[in-house]
Amino acid sequence: MEDLNVIWEDKKRPIFGLPLSFTKYKLTDEKLLIETGLFSIKEEEVQLYRVMDVTLRYNILQRIFNVGTIHCCSGDKTTPEFDIKDIKNPREIKEILSKKVEEQRDKKRIAGREIMTDSEGEMF
């Protein structure tokens, strides 16, 4: 998960806001990387221009420890929905993510209404 333009990175913080997990998140100018696992590692990559909706969720315990989950819906065939779970400063990260999504859409000249899929989930 090496990239020169890392804007934000964190680990999942499932217990009292402590980073005791094998899930890592990285946000770059163009994509979000989610790496999970210890012995068998899975790395998901989502292009930011494909993200269509971003929602912040947190319960009372998460609010106490300033962690939360960002739920994202995307036009990506392999990852239509995903969560950025139990991260520190979730409101701030949601705003950064939303801003980067809009920047990528502007850069690639893609409007939200242009991200459509056919019956098989392929973008057209």
Sequence and secondary structure as in RCSB ss.txt:
>XXXX:A:sequence
MEDLNVIWEDKKRPIFGLPLSFTKYKLTDEKLLIETGLFSIKEEEVQLYRVMDVTLRYNILQRIFNVGTIHCCSG
DKTTPEFDIKDIKNPREIKEILSKKVEEQRDKKRIAGREIMTDSEGEMF
>XXXX:A:secstr
   TTEEEEEE  TBTTB  SSEEEEEESSEEEEEE SSS EEEEEEGGGEEEEEEE  HHHHHTTEEEEEEEES
 SS SEEEEEEEESHHHHHHHHHHHHHHHHHHHT  GGG  B TTS B 
